[in-house]
Amino acid sequence: MLFNRYMALTTQDLKKIKAIVEEVVELKLEEKLEEKLEEKLNDKLRLLPTRDEFLTKMDEVMGELKDTREEQTILQDIHPNNIHSFAN
């Protein structure tokens, strides 16, 4: 009589349970993976300068480039074609 009260699980029941467990495990693994990826990405992004730091440095570099080009132009005017004239 006790057996009739609690029915045994069928193969189909077990397959459904298995599918549910697999789905839950897959979702949890995806969540963990996303957390780890976000954590690693944030670690890498911390190494980059802020936008303001980047733009400040670029202004500095562009200023140096402008100065270098001006110096090069002046030197070319003084020594065209890199020919030096020596007094005899």
NORKA-V880052 format. One record per helix or strand of 3 or more residues. SS is the DSSP state (H for helix, E for strand). FROM is the first residue (numbers start at 0). TO is the last residue. If there is no record, write none. Layout:
BEGIN
ss->[SS,SS]
from->[FROM,FROM]
to->[TO,TO]
END
This chain:
BEGIN
ss->[H,H,H,H]
from->[1,10,50,79]
to->[4,44,77,81]
END
